[in-house]
């Protein structure tokens, strides 16, 4: 699938979201960036931050602090760390705790989006996340009485329902035949994207999305609605915490 290749790098995390270690060859190497032929580092996007991790090679460790997207996916080494020469075979490893927390959080935001759309008919106007904490903004003109607790209770009912979370890629025309596939106020899928990655919380929420996710809602953990904020002009910000 075209969406699984960025520049010269095959994106392994889009095919296997549980992958944490793999072997790759260095295609380009500079003090400020490394390009691999294969990578499972999520580069960031859709509010989800990029992964952290390491490259291991010839008894040396290079820490990866982020990813820069351009013509290639460029892994950003920690300043001062050694950089493997072009042609070196490296072992890549993702920081598991961080990635898993971000997967739980991202899936939690999709669950929140599904609940608010189902129960209140509201579209998303923005969002962001860090491991186990996140916020999502909605076009909600009036906040009904008991809204905060009602949303939290509804989200945790869906967690307990242990709904399956499926990921698939569809041709653009087929994907956009799915009702309400775009839950944001603005369609963020660029027109040049012909293969659309779909994340489906079965029976609750189906969206175009490029991030990483857990396999079921039970794996998210308990969702606590920490705060509901008025951001003006009818926009409301819901802040959530993901708990074990």
N, C-alpha and C positions, 0 to 999 in steps of 0.2 A: 504494500500500500504506500502511496506517495507520502502520506502524512507521517510514515515511520522512518523517513530519511530526511535529514536536514543537512544540506550541503554535502559533505563527504562522510557524514556520520550516520550510521544506522542507530535509531533510537530504540533501544531494547526495552525501556520502561513502559512504552506504550503497548507492547505485546505481553509483557510479564511484569505486573506491578509489584510482585513479591520478590523479584530478583534483586539481590544485594551485592553479589560478587560475580565478576566475569573477567575474561581475558580480552585484551585489545592490543592493537599496534598503533604507535604514535605516528601520525601523518605530518604534523607540524608542531614545532616547539619553540616558544619564545619565553623570556622571563615573565611576561604578562599574560601568557595564554598557551594552552595545549589543545591540539585537535587529535581526537582518536578516530579510528575507523568504526568502532562500536562503543556505545556509551549508554549506561542506565541512569546517568545523572539527569533528573528532571530539571530543565533549564529555567523554570519559572514561567508564570503566565496565568491569567484568569484569577489573579489574587493570590495564587499559591507561590511561595518563595522557592528559589532554587535549592537543590540538595547540597549538602556538605559531604565530604568523604576524603578518601586517600587514593593515590596510585602507588603501588608497590612494584619495585623493579631493581633487580641486581642488588638486593639487600638494602635498598634505599627507599625512603618514604617521602612522597610529595603530597602535602595536604592541599585539598581543593576547597576553596572558600566560597565558590559560586560559579555561575555559568554566564557567559555573554553570548547573546544571539545576534548573528549577522549573516553573512553568506555561509559561514560555518557555525557550529556549536563550539565555542571556545571555553574550555575549562580554565578557571582562574586560580592559579596556585597562590598559597600564602606567601607573602613577600619574604624573600630570603631563602625559601625552600629550593632544593635542587630541581632542575627540570630534565626529564628524560630525553635523550637525543632522538631525532627522527629515526624510525625503524625499530625502536626498542619495543619489545613485548612487555606489557605491563598488566598487573592484576588490579582492576578497579574494585573499590568497595565503597558502598554508600553508608553513611552514618544511620544505622537502623532505627534508633530511638526517634530521631528527628523525622525521618521519612514516614515512619509508621504513625507518629503523632499528626503529621500534616495530612496523611491519607484519612485518618479518622476525622480530622477537623474539616477537610474539604467535603467529605461525604455528609458530615453534620450540617454544613451550609446548604447542600442540595436538599437534605431532608427538611430543613427549616424553610427553604424556598417552596418546596412542595406543599408543606402544611399551610403556609400563609397564602399561597395561590389558591389552594383548594378551599380554605375556610373563609378567605377575605377577598379573593380575586385580585390581589396586588402584584404588580410587576416589580422586578428588582431594578434599582437605579445605581447600585455600586456595592462593592464588598472588598474585604481584605482579610487575611488570616496570618497568624503565627501559630506555632505548635500549641494546640489545645485551647486557643483563644481566637475569636474571630468576631467580625461585625458584618452585617448585611443591611443595606438601605432599601427601603420600599416606598413606592408611591402610594401612601395611605393617608387620605385626607383627614379622617376622623379616627381616633383611637377609642374603640368600644370599652365600656367598663370591664375590668378584669382581664384585659387583653394579655398582659404579660404572663399571668399564671396560666391562662387558657392556652397560649402558644407553647409554653413549657410542657404542660401536661400532654398536649397533642403530639409534640415532638417525641416525648418519652414513650408514649403509646406506640408510635411507629418504630422506635428502637426495639421495644419488647416484641413487636410483631415479627422481628427478624426477617425483614423483607430482603430478598436477593438483590444485589446490585450488579447489573450486567453492563459490560462495555463492548461495543461493536462499532464498526465503521461502515457507513453507507454512502452510495453515490449522492451527490448534493440534491438532485431532483427528488430522489426517494426520501431522503432525510427530511426535506422541507414539506413533505406530505403528512408528517406526523403532527397532529394537533398540538399547538402551544409548545413546540419544541424550543422556541426562543422565549425564555422567561425574563429577559431583560427588556427595559423600555426601548433600547436600541439594539438592532441586530449587529452583534460583534463578530460574526463570521465573515471574513473578507470574501468578496465576490470571486477571487481567483482560486479559493479553496474548493476543490471539486469532490474530495472525499471527506465526509464530515464524521467526526468521532462522536458517538452517542453514549451517554451515561444514563442508565435506566434503573431507578429504584422501582422495582416492579410493583405496579399497582398504585404508585404515588407520584413519581416525578420522572420525566424523560426530558433530557436537555442535551444540546450540543455542548461539548466540553472537552478540553485537552489535558486535564489534570489526572492525578493518580488517586485511587479510591480503594477502600476496603471492600470485601466481598459481600457483606450483608450489613443491615442496619444495626444488628446486635453488636457488631464489632466496633461501632462508633463509641459506645459507652453512654452514660447518662449525659443529657444536655441540660445545662442550667442557663436560663435567660437571666443574665446579670443586670441588664438595664435596657430600657426603651427610651430613646432620646428624640426630641423634636428638632429636626435639622432645617426647619423653615419650609414654606410653600407646600405644606402637606407631606413632606418627606420625613419618614421615621427611620431611625437607626436602631436595630436590635443587636445588642452585644451578647454573645454566648460564651460559655466555658464548657469544655468537654471534660467530664469526670470519669474516673475508673469505676 
